[in-house]
Every structure is written in structure tokens, then in C-alpha cells.
């Protein structure tokens, strides 16, 4: 576990040593970026179905291997969010495609290159082969100190370091600034070289000729570096007469030893650019791009544990857990809406199953208690439903199951608890009225309503008694008060209000309506 990371030092915590790492691999048959996200989600659900996996960002990490036709396998480490996977893969495909195009351009120019076959962790070179490909005489480009070119410079980076070194890149002019991932505006071939310099030497980056003058580096300083490196003055990225056989250069501002390590690594990566893509391990960046971490490990790094022999577990006693998707289907069949069932199956299934077994409440209502009502309380009233302790939640569920409070009062009871009222007091304050009292109040409201239609009457009653009586009981009483007293005619049905305390009176408050049959 990384505790602290500086340019040249990384401090690790060893408190996780001994914790088993479980790796799940797939066959190379994932066909698209979106398909990769679906596979990753499926694997995550399988792991969560065990009930033994930690939750949260970083608990499950996806290492994504990407390759394109005529390309090399690249492993992207640290893809922690599902939604980021398609973007990472799409951008990596674009990066590899752009590098292939650049390789073809370098080959046409006769640029310096090496055969990347077998380059795993070491900077392997065949000098004779390199020189033949580059059409050069003598040794590879020499690392040169160019500090004197920046006397009185306004470049803060070079001024602060007090030392600058550079190397010529034959035939690379105009390619270092080539964008690799269209639309991102960031990753370029120069970025690839910079990544290798950072990893090898801990520098913060490098300058390349395609982006200069810039960053405080003047035209005259660029010209001085060209002269020091033996690059013709007309070989400029913006020179219309350039025949694309010009030389570029890169600069590192750092002490001599560090600068040489950085430039050597960048030069090695520049040489490999002529073959296009190389096998490497890359880090996932927050913007959906990737950056170089290390070369792809070779067979020498893959060795068996020498202190422990292979362990073959007995799986006969392993109890296969219910998969999340199976649980979701079970909840839907029990009457829970599909959207709630999906969430319950992932996050609240233990509580849901417990309440379904221990109470007579309907599964759909239990789902509302666990998901819909808390969400509504937070959104509508700005209260935090997490403040309801589990024991208080259990007390409310028990009161609902016993009929002590109406279902319609559940939200109000939770709100009272969140605002500091004890669970027992909150439940008591929203206790249900006796049926006789409910009938009396409904009758009084009906008398005041006069000829109001049943639906309107129901609305008036619920406004008065919501949370104080069960909704089904209220609906039953309202229906009894508005029963038909005569056969329906062609124009509608005859309805009558009845006071539950008195016997039916003839023709009281008769109303005809086509809407009630």
C-alpha cells in the first residue's frame, strides 16, 4: 500500500502483507469497450454475491489488456470504476493506432529504430542494426549538455535546475507533437518519451522541439540548442520547405546524472517508436488516458512460490451463494418493482429477507421502507435517513406489523426519529385510531362535503386522517358511505351518503353521475 510518493522515493506500508489476492482472468474474447464494461460488472456481481467481499472504490481493480490488429498487448492497471473502462479502452485503441501510423512515417523517413522483439524490462539495442536503419554513420545520438544555451533564460524550470541536457532525434521533427488520442488534447508522442524519462530518473518531464519556443524558452535559445546538437537551422516544425527528413531534439532540466538517465530512457523509447506499439504496463489516468508504468514482465519474473507447494482445495463442501441476478428475479416474483428489486438484491437483501420472514408485511411495502421512503425523506425534506439506528428501524417495522401505526405514517415516524424524538414516543404519537373513531370522523367529513364525488371525498378524508388510520380501512368506509341505492340508469348510477351511526335514510343527498357506475 503506497503511503507517500515523491519524485524519487515511494514509501509503502506493509500492513497488508499476507492478505490473499484473488485474480480472475478472462479469455481474449471481449469484443468491444462496452462489452469489457459488461464483463467487469458481471465479475463484480459474482464477487459481491459471495457476501464476503469489501465494498468501495479500489476493493476490486480491473487490469485491462488491450491490443489491436498488428499491435502489441498493453496492460492497463488500476481501472477502478466501471464507467471508466470503455473510455480507457477506446483511448488506448486510438493511442496504439496513432503509434502505428507514426511508425510507418518514421520508416519512410529512415528514422533510427530497433527491433522491439523481446524487450521486456531491459533497453536492448543492436547498434549496427540501428545505424543501418537510420542511414547514419558512427554512434547513436550523443547526450549533450546545453546549459550554456540558456544563460539568462526566462524558463523557470531550467533556471531552477541550473543544468540542461539534450539529445538529437534524427528524422523526428513534427512527430513529437503529434496528438495520439484525438479530442483529448493531451497525449502526444512527446508524452510517451516523457513518461519513460519520469519513470527511469524521477524527473518531472522534458521539453521537445515540436513545442518550442514555449514555457519561457525563446527562439534564440532554441536556435542555440539546434546549433549545439548539429541540427540545420531550417529544420523547424513550422518550416514549409521542410522535407520531413529533419531532426528533432528533447531537453531535460536536471543534474547531470539524473538528466542522462532520463534522456537515455527517452531515447530508447524514441528508437522503439519505429516499430509502433510495444508491450508495456500502463497506468490508468483520471482523464481516461494512460501513462507508462513499466515494461511488460517477461517469463523470468513469473516463478512459483518456493516456500509453499500448490494447494488443491476440496470444493465439495462449498455452498454456492445465491447470485445477485437470481435474488433480483426472486424479489420481482414476490411483487417488488424491478428497479427496487435490483437495488435490494445488491445492497439491502439481508434486511429485506429478514423482514419478509419475520413479519406479515407485504414485500413491496418492505422495499419501500428500505429504499423509497428514506430516499424521499432526504430529497424532499433534506433530512439524513442514516440517523435512524437499526434498533429504531426495527421498532418501526414491528409497530407497522402489529398495526400500531398506519403504513402512511411510516415516513412521519422516521422524520420524528431523525429530528430527535425517541422511537417509542414517535410511534405513540402516530398511533392508529380505533375503527369506531375513524368511522365517526369520516362521517363528519362526508357530512360537510355534501354532494362531493367519492374520489373528492376520499381526498378530503386522507388529508385529515393520513397516518392516523390504515388507508385500506379509510377506503372501505368511504366506499360504504357512497354505495349505490338504486339500479343504474342509462344516464348513470344513483349514490347515497350513509351515516354509519344511523340506519339508511330514504333518498338522502342523491347525485346522478355518468362517472360512477
C-alpha positions as CSV (number, residue, x, y, z in Angstrom):
1,X,0.0,0.0,0.0
2,X,1.5,3.3,-1.1
3,X,1.7,5.7,1.8
4,X,3.8,8.5,0.2
5,X,5.1,9.1,-3.3
6,X,7.8,11.6,-4.3
7,X,9.7,12.1,-7.5
8,X,12.4,9.7,-6.5
9,X,11.0,7.8,-3.4
10,X,7.9,5.7,-2.9
11,X,7.1,4.6,0.7
12,X,5.0,1.5,1.2
13,X,3.0,0.2,4.1
14,X,3.5,-3.5,4.8
15,X,0.3,-4.0,6.9
16,X,-1.4,-5.8,4.1
17,X,1.3,-8.5,3.6
18,X,-0.3,-11.9,3.9
19,X,-3.7,-10.8,2.6
20,X,-4.7,-13.2,-0.2
21,X,-5.0,-11.7,-3.7
22,X,-7.6,-13.3,-5.8
23,X,-7.2,-12.9,-9.6
24,X,-9.9,-13.8,-12.1
25,X,-8.8,-13.9,-15.7
26,X,-10.9,-14.0,-18.9
27,X,-10.2,-15.4,-22.3
28,X,-9.2,-12.9,-25.0
29,X,-12.7,-12.9,-26.4
30,X,-14.0,-9.5,-25.3
31,X,-15.1,-7.7,-28.5
32,X,-15.7,-4.1,-27.6
33,X,-15.1,-1.4,-24.9
34,X,-18.7,-1.7,-23.8
35,X,-18.5,-5.5,-23.7
36,X,-15.5,-5.1,-21.4
37,X,-17.5,-3.0,-19.0
38,X,-20.3,-5.6,-19.0
39,X,-17.9,-8.4,-18.3
40,X,-16.3,-6.4,-15.4
41,X,-19.7,-5.7,-14.0
42,X,-20.6,-9.4,-14.2
43,X,-17.5,-10.4,-12.4
44,X,-18.1,-7.7,-9.7
45,X,-21.6,-9.0,-9.1
46,X,-20.3,-12.6,-8.8
47,X,-17.8,-11.5,-6.2
48,X,-20.5,-9.5,-4.3
49,X,-22.8,-12.4,-4.4
50,X,-20.5,-14.3,-2.0
51,X,-21.2,-11.7,0.7
52,X,-17.6,-11.8,1.7
53,X,-16.1,-9.0,-0.4
54,X,-15.4,-5.5,0.8
55,X,-17.2,-2.6,-1.0
56,X,-15.9,0.7,-2.3
57,X,-13.5,2.1,-4.8
58,X,-10.4,0.0,-5.0
59,X,-11.7,-3.1,-3.4
60,X,-12.0,-4.6,-6.9
61,X,-9.5,-3.5,-9.5
62,X,-9.7,-4.2,-13.2
63,X,-6.5,-4.8,-15.2
64,X,-7.5,-4.3,-18.8
65,X,-5.4,-5.9,-21.6
66,X,-5.8,-4.1,-25.0
67,X,-4.4,-4.9,-28.4
68,X,-5.3,-4.0,-31.9
69,X,-4.5,-5.8,-35.2
70,X,-0.8,-5.7,-35.9
71,X,-0.3,-4.2,-32.4
72,X,1.1,-5.4,-29.1
73,X,-0.6,-6.3,-25.9
74,X,-0.8,-3.4,-23.4
75,X,-2.0,-3.9,-19.8
76,X,-3.8,-1.0,-18.2
77,X,-3.5,-1.1,-14.4
78,X,-5.9,0.4,-11.9
79,X,-9.2,0.8,-13.7
80,X,-11.3,1.1,-10.5
81,X,-14.6,2.4,-11.9
82,X,-16.8,0.5,-14.3
83,X,-17.9,3.6,-16.2
84,X,-14.2,4.5,-16.9
85,X,-13.4,1.1,-18.7
86,X,-15.0,1.9,-22.1
87,X,-13.2,5.3,-22.2
88,X,-9.8,3.8,-21.2
89,X,-10.1,1.1,-23.9
90,X,-11.3,3.4,-26.6
91,X,-8.5,5.9,-25.9
92,X,-5.9,3.1,-25.7
93,X,-7.1,1.8,-29.1
94,X,-6.7,5.3,-30.6
95,X,-3.2,5.6,-29.0
96,X,-2.0,2.3,-30.5
97,X,-3.4,3.2,-33.9
98,X,-1.7,6.6,-33.9
99,X,1.6,5.0,-32.9
100,X,1.3,2.6,-35.8
101,X,0.8,5.5,-38.2
102,X,3.8,7.3,-36.7
103,X,5.9,4.1,-37.1
104,X,5.1,3.9,-40.8
105,X,6.0,7.6,-41.2
106,X,9.3,7.1,-39.3
107,X,10.1,4.0,-41.5
108,X,9.5,6.1,-44.6
109,X,11.9,8.8,-43.3
110,X,14.5,6.1,-42.4
111,X,14.5,7.1,-38.8
112,X,16.5,5.4,-36.1
113,X,14.8,2.3,-34.7
114,X,15.3,-1.1,-33.1
115,X,13.5,-4.4,-33.2
116,X,11.3,-4.4,-30.1
117,X,11.0,-8.3,-30.0
118,X,11.8,-9.5,-26.5
119,X,12.2,-6.0,-25.0
120,X,10.9,-6.9,-21.5
121,X,12.3,-4.7,-18.8
122,X,15.7,-4.0,-20.4
123,X,16.7,-1.4,-23.0
124,X,18.1,-3.8,-25.6
125,X,19.8,-2.4,-28.6
126,X,21.6,-3.7,-31.7
127,X,23.8,-0.7,-32.6
128,X,24.8,-2.0,-36.1
129,X,21.1,-2.6,-36.9
130,X,20.2,0.8,-35.5
131,X,22.7,2.6,-37.6
132,X,21.7,0.7,-40.8
133,X,18.1,1.6,-40.3
134,X,18.8,5.3,-39.6
135,X,21.2,5.6,-42.5
136,X,23.7,7.1,-40.0
137,X,27.4,6.8,-39.7
138,X,29.1,6.3,-36.3
139,X,27.5,6.0,-32.9
140,X,24.0,6.7,-31.7
141,X,23.0,10.3,-30.9
142,X,25.1,11.7,-28.1
143,X,23.7,13.2,-24.9
144,X,25.0,16.8,-24.7
145,X,24.9,19.4,-22.0
146,X,23.2,22.6,-23.3
147,X,23.2,24.6,-20.1
148,X,25.2,27.4,-21.8
149,X,22.4,27.9,-24.3
150,X,20.1,29.1,-21.5
151,X,22.2,31.8,-19.9
152,X,19.7,34.3,-18.5
153,X,16.8,32.2,-19.5
154,X,13.2,33.1,-18.5
155,X,12.3,29.4,-18.4
156,X,11.6,28.8,-14.7
157,X,12.2,25.0,-14.8
158,X,15.6,25.3,-16.5
159,X,16.6,28.3,-14.3
160,X,15.7,26.4,-11.1
161,X,17.6,23.3,-12.1
162,X,20.7,25.1,-13.2
163,X,21.5,22.3,-15.6
164,X,20.1,21.3,-19.0
165,X,20.9,18.3,-21.2
166,X,19.6,17.4,-24.7
167,X,19.8,14.7,-27.4
168,X,19.0,14.8,-31.1
169,X,16.3,12.6,-32.5
170,X,17.0,12.0,-36.2
171,X,14.0,12.4,-38.6
172,X,11.5,13.0,-35.8
173,X,10.6,16.7,-36.5
174,X,6.9,17.3,-36.4
175,X,6.1,13.9,-34.9
176,X,6.8,14.5,-31.2
177,X,3.9,16.9,-31.1
178,X,1.6,14.6,-32.9
179,X,-1.6,14.0,-31.0
180,X,-2.2,10.3,-30.2
181,X,-5.8,10.5,-28.9
182,X,-7.9,12.9,-31.0
183,X,-10.0,15.2,-28.8
184,X,-8.2,14.8,-25.6
185,X,-5.6,17.5,-26.3
186,X,-3.0,15.9,-24.0
187,X,-1.3,12.7,-25.0
188,X,1.3,13.1,-27.8
189,X,4.4,11.1,-28.9
190,X,6.4,13.5,-26.8
191,X,4.3,12.5,-23.8
192,X,5.3,8.8,-24.3
193,X,9.0,9.8,-24.2
194,X,8.4,12.0,-21.1
195,X,6.7,9.1,-19.3
196,X,9.8,6.9,-19.7
197,X,12.1,9.7,-18.6
198,X,9.9,10.2,-15.4
199,X,9.9,6.5,-14.6
200,X,13.6,6.0,-15.2
201,X,15.0,9.1,-13.5
202,X,12.3,10.7,-11.5
203,X,12.3,14.0,-13.5
204,X,9.1,16.0,-13.8
205,X,9.1,15.9,-17.6
206,X,11.0,17.1,-20.7
207,X,10.8,19.7,-23.4
208,X,10.8,18.7,-27.1
209,X,11.4,20.8,-30.2
210,X,7.9,20.5,-31.6
211,X,6.5,22.5,-28.7
212,X,9.3,25.2,-28.6
213,X,9.6,28.1,-28.3
214,X,7.3,28.0,-25.2
215,X,7.3,27.7,-21.4
216,X,9.8,30.6,-21.3
217,X,12.2,29.1,-23.8
218,X,12.9,31.7,-26.5
219,X,13.6,31.4,-30.3
220,X,17.2,32.3,-29.8
221,X,17.6,29.6,-27.2
222,X,16.0,27.0,-29.5
223,X,18.4,28.1,-32.2
224,X,21.3,27.7,-29.9
225,X,20.3,24.2,-28.9
226,X,20.0,23.2,-32.6
227,X,23.4,24.6,-33.3
228,X,24.9,22.7,-30.3
229,X,23.3,19.4,-31.5
230,X,24.3,20.0,-35.1
231,X,20.8,20.3,-36.4
232,X,20.4,22.5,-39.5
233,X,18.7,25.8,-38.8
234,X,16.0,25.3,-41.5
235,X,14.8,22.1,-39.9
236,X,11.9,23.6,-38.0
237,X,8.5,22.1,-37.4
238,X,6.8,25.1,-39.0
239,X,9.1,25.5,-42.0
240,X,7.1,24.9,-45.1
241,X,10.2,23.9,-47.0
242,X,10.9,21.1,-44.6
243,X,11.2,17.8,-46.4
244,X,10.2,15.8,-43.3
245,X,13.7,14.3,-43.0
246,X,14.6,16.8,-40.3
247,X,15.9,16.1,-36.8
248,X,14.1,17.0,-33.6
249,X,15.5,17.2,-30.1
250,X,14.5,16.8,-26.4
251,X,15.8,18.6,-23.4
252,X,15.8,17.6,-19.7
253,X,16.5,20.1,-17.0
254,X,18.1,18.2,-14.1
255,X,21.6,17.4,-12.6
256,X,23.9,15.6,-15.0
257,X,23.4,12.0,-13.7
258,X,19.6,12.3,-13.5
259,X,19.4,14.1,-16.8
260,X,21.4,11.4,-18.5
261,X,19.2,8.6,-17.1
262,X,16.1,10.4,-18.3
263,X,17.4,11.1,-21.8
264,X,18.7,7.6,-22.2
265,X,15.2,6.2,-21.4
266,X,13.5,8.7,-23.7
267,X,15.9,7.9,-26.5
268,X,15.3,4.2,-26.1
269,X,11.5,4.8,-26.4
270,X,12.1,7.0,-29.4
271,X,14.0,4.2,-31.1
272,X,11.2,1.8,-30.4
273,X,8.7,4.2,-32.0
274,X,9.8,3.0,-35.4
275,X,8.2,-0.4,-34.7
276,X,4.9,1.2,-33.5
277,X,3.4,-0.4,-30.3
278,X,5.4,-2.2,-27.7
279,X,4.3,-4.5,-24.9
280,X,4.1,-2.5,-21.7
281,X,2.1,-1.9,-18.5
282,X,0.4,1.4,-18.3
283,X,-1.4,3.4,-15.5
284,X,-5.0,4.5,-15.8
285,X,-5.3,8.2,-15.5
286,X,-8.3,10.1,-14.2
287,X,-9.0,11.7,-17.6
288,X,-9.4,8.3,-19.4
289,X,-5.9,8.2,-20.8
290,X,-2.9,6.1,-19.7
291,X,0.7,6.6,-19.0
292,X,3.7,4.3,-18.9
293,X,4.5,2.4,-15.7
294,X,6.9,-0.3,-16.7
295,X,7.8,-2.8,-19.4
296,X,5.7,-5.9,-19.6
297,X,7.3,-8.6,-17.4
298,X,8.9,-11.5,-19.1
299,X,9.0,-15.1,-18.2
300,X,11.9,-14.5,-15.8
301,X,9.6,-12.7,-13.4
302,X,6.9,-15.4,-13.4
303,X,8.1,-18.0,-10.9
304,X,6.3,-20.3,-8.5
305,X,6.3,-19.8,-4.7
306,X,9.3,-21.7,-3.5
307,X,8.3,-21.9,0.2
308,X,4.8,-23.3,-0.3
309,X,3.6,-26.1,-2.5
310,X,0.5,-25.9,-4.6
311,X,-2.7,-26.2,-2.5
312,X,-5.7,-28.0,-4.1
313,X,-8.8,-27.2,-2.1
314,X,-11.7,-29.6,-1.5
315,X,-14.7,-27.8,-3.0
316,X,-17.3,-30.5,-2.2
317,X,-18.4,-28.7,0.9
318,X,-18.5,-25.2,-0.6
319,X,-22.0,-23.8,-0.5
320,X,-22.7,-21.8,-3.7
321,X,-24.4,-18.5,-2.8
322,X,-27.5,-17.1,-4.5
323,X,-26.4,-14.9,-7.3
324,X,-27.5,-11.3,-7.3
325,X,-29.4,-11.6,-10.5
326,X,-31.2,-14.7,-9.1
327,X,-32.0,-12.8,-6.0
328,X,-33.4,-9.9,-8.1
329,X,-35.6,-12.3,-10.0
330,X,-36.9,-13.8,-6.7
331,X,-37.8,-10.3,-5.4
332,X,-39.6,-9.4,-8.6
333,X,-41.7,-12.6,-8.4
334,X,-42.6,-11.6,-4.8
335,X,-44.2,-8.4,-6.1
336,X,-41.3,-5.9,-5.7
337,X,-40.9,-3.4,-8.6
338,X,-38.0,-4.3,-10.8
339,X,-36.0,-1.1,-10.1
340,X,-36.3,-1.6,-6.3
341,X,-35.6,-5.4,-6.7
342,X,-32.3,-4.6,-8.5
343,X,-31.1,-2.3,-5.7
344,X,-32.3,-4.6,-2.9
345,X,-30.5,-7.6,-4.4
346,X,-27.2,-5.7,-4.3
347,X,-27.3,-3.7,-1.1
348,X,-30.2,-4.4,1.3
349,X,-31.0,-8.1,0.7
350,X,-30.2,-9.3,4.2
351,X,-32.6,-6.8,5.9
352,X,-35.2,-7.4,3.2
353,X,-35.2,-11.2,3.6
354,X,-35.2,-10.8,7.4
355,X,-38.3,-8.6,7.5
356,X,-40.1,-10.8,4.9
357,X,-39.6,-13.8,7.1
358,X,-40.2,-12.2,10.5
359,X,-43.3,-10.0,9.6
360,X,-46.5,-10.3,7.7
361,X,-45.8,-7.0,5.8
362,X,-46.0,-7.2,2.0
363,X,-42.6,-7.5,0.3
364,X,-43.4,-4.4,-1.9
365,X,-44.0,-2.3,1.2
366,X,-40.8,-3.6,2.9
367,X,-38.9,-2.5,-0.2
368,X,-40.4,1.0,0.2
369,X,-39.4,1.1,3.8
370,X,-35.8,0.3,3.0
371,X,-35.4,2.3,-0.2
372,X,-38.1,4.6,-1.3
373,X,-39.1,6.3,1.9
374,X,-35.5,7.1,3.1
375,X,-34.7,8.5,-0.4
376,X,-37.9,10.6,-0.3
377,X,-37.1,11.9,3.2
378,X,-33.7,13.0,2.1
379,X,-34.7,14.6,-1.2
380,X,-38.0,16.2,-0.1
381,X,-37.1,17.3,3.5
382,X,-33.3,17.4,3.5
383,X,-33.1,15.0,6.5
384,X,-30.5,12.3,6.8
385,X,-32.2,8.8,7.0
386,X,-28.8,7.3,8.1
387,X,-29.5,8.8,11.6
388,X,-32.2,6.2,12.2
389,X,-30.5,3.5,14.2
390,X,-31.1,-0.1,13.3
391,X,-32.9,-0.8,16.6
392,X,-35.2,2.1,16.0
393,X,-35.9,1.0,12.4
394,X,-36.7,-2.5,13.8
395,X,-39.1,-0.9,16.3
396,X,-41.0,1.0,13.5
397,X,-41.2,-2.2,11.4
398,X,-42.6,-4.1,14.4
399,X,-45.2,-1.4,15.0
400,X,-46.3,-1.5,11.4
401,X,-46.5,-5.3,11.5
402,X,-48.6,-5.1,14.7
403,X,-50.9,-2.4,13.2
404,X,-50.0,0.1,15.9
405,X,-49.3,2.7,13.2
406,X,-50.6,3.0,9.7
407,X,-48.3,2.5,6.7
408,X,-49.0,6.0,5.6
409,X,-47.4,7.2,8.9
410,X,-44.1,5.5,8.4
411,X,-42.4,8.4,6.8
412,X,-43.6,10.8,9.5
413,X,-42.4,8.5,12.2
414,X,-38.9,8.2,10.7
415,X,-38.8,12.0,10.3
416,X,-39.6,12.4,14.0
417,X,-36.9,10.0,15.0
418,X,-34.3,11.8,12.8
419,X,-35.3,15.1,14.4
420,X,-34.6,13.7,17.9
421,X,-37.8,12.1,19.1
422,X,-37.4,8.7,20.7
423,X,-38.7,5.8,18.6
424,X,-41.3,4.8,21.2
425,X,-42.6,8.3,21.5
426,X,-42.7,8.8,17.7
427,X,-44.6,5.6,17.3
428,X,-47.1,6.5,20.0
429,X,-47.7,10.0,18.6
430,X,-48.7,8.4,15.3
431,X,-50.7,5.6,16.7
432,X,-53.7,4.4,14.7
433,X,-57.2,5.5,15.7
434,X,-59.7,2.8,16.6
435,X,-62.1,1.8,13.8
436,X,-65.1,3.4,15.5
437,X,-63.3,6.8,15.8
438,X,-62.2,6.5,12.1
439,X,-65.9,5.9,11.1
440,X,-67.0,8.9,13.2
441,X,-64.5,11.3,11.6
442,X,-65.1,10.1,8.1
443,X,-68.9,10.5,8.6
444,X,-68.3,14.1,9.8
445,X,-66.1,14.9,6.8
446,X,-68.7,13.4,4.5
447,X,-71.5,15.5,6.0
448,X,-69.5,18.6,5.4
449,X,-68.6,17.5,1.9
450,X,-72.3,17.4,0.8
451,X,-72.5,16.0,-2.7
452,X,-68.8,15.6,-3.3
453,X,-67.9,12.7,-5.6
454,X,-66.3,9.6,-3.9
455,X,-62.8,10.5,-5.2
456,X,-63.1,14.0,-3.8
457,X,-64.4,12.8,-0.5
458,X,-61.5,10.3,-0.3
459,X,-59.0,13.1,-0.8
460,X,-60.6,15.2,2.0
461,X,-60.6,12.2,4.4
462,X,-57.0,11.3,3.6
463,X,-55.9,14.9,4.2
464,X,-57.4,14.7,7.6
465,X,-56.5,11.1,8.6
466,X,-53.4,10.2,6.7
467,X,-51.1,8.4,9.0
468,X,-53.7,8.1,11.7
469,X,-55.6,5.2,10.1
470,X,-54.9,2.4,7.7
471,X,-55.6,3.6,4.1
472,X,-57.5,0.4,3.2
473,X,-59.8,0.9,6.2
474,X,-60.4,4.5,5.2
475,X,-61.2,3.4,1.6
476,X,-63.6,0.8,2.8
477,X,-65.5,3.3,5.0
478,X,-65.7,5.9,2.2
479,X,-67.0,3.2,-0.2
480,X,-69.7,2.2,2.4
481,X,-70.7,5.9,2.6
482,X,-71.2,6.2,-1.1
483,X,-72.9,2.9,-2.1
484,X,-75.5,2.8,-4.9
485,X,-79.1,2.9,-3.7
486,X,-80.8,2.3,-7.0
487,X,-80.2,0.4,-10.2
488,X,-78.0,2.2,-12.7
489,X,-79.9,4.1,-15.4
490,X,-78.8,5.0,-18.9
491,X,-77.5,8.3,-17.6
492,X,-75.6,6.9,-14.6
493,X,-75.8,5.5,-11.1
494,X,-77.6,6.8,-8.0
495,X,-75.3,7.2,-5.0
496,X,-76.1,7.9,-1.4
497,X,-74.2,9.1,1.7
498,X,-74.9,7.0,4.7
499,X,-74.0,7.9,8.3
500,X,-72.6,4.7,9.8
501,X,-74.2,5.6,13.1
502,X,-77.7,5.8,11.7
503,X,-79.9,3.5,9.6
504,X,-80.2,4.3,5.9
505,X,-82.5,7.2,5.3
506,X,-84.5,7.3,2.1
507,X,-83.2,9.4,-0.8
508,X,-80.6,11.4,1.1
509,X,-78.2,13.6,-0.9
510,X,-78.9,11.8,-4.2
511,X,-76.5,12.6,-7.1
512,X,-76.5,11.3,-10.6
513,X,-73.3,10.9,-12.5
514,X,-72.1,9.0,-15.5
515,X,-68.7,8.7,-13.9
516,X,-69.9,6.3,-11.2
517,X,-71.5,3.0,-12.3
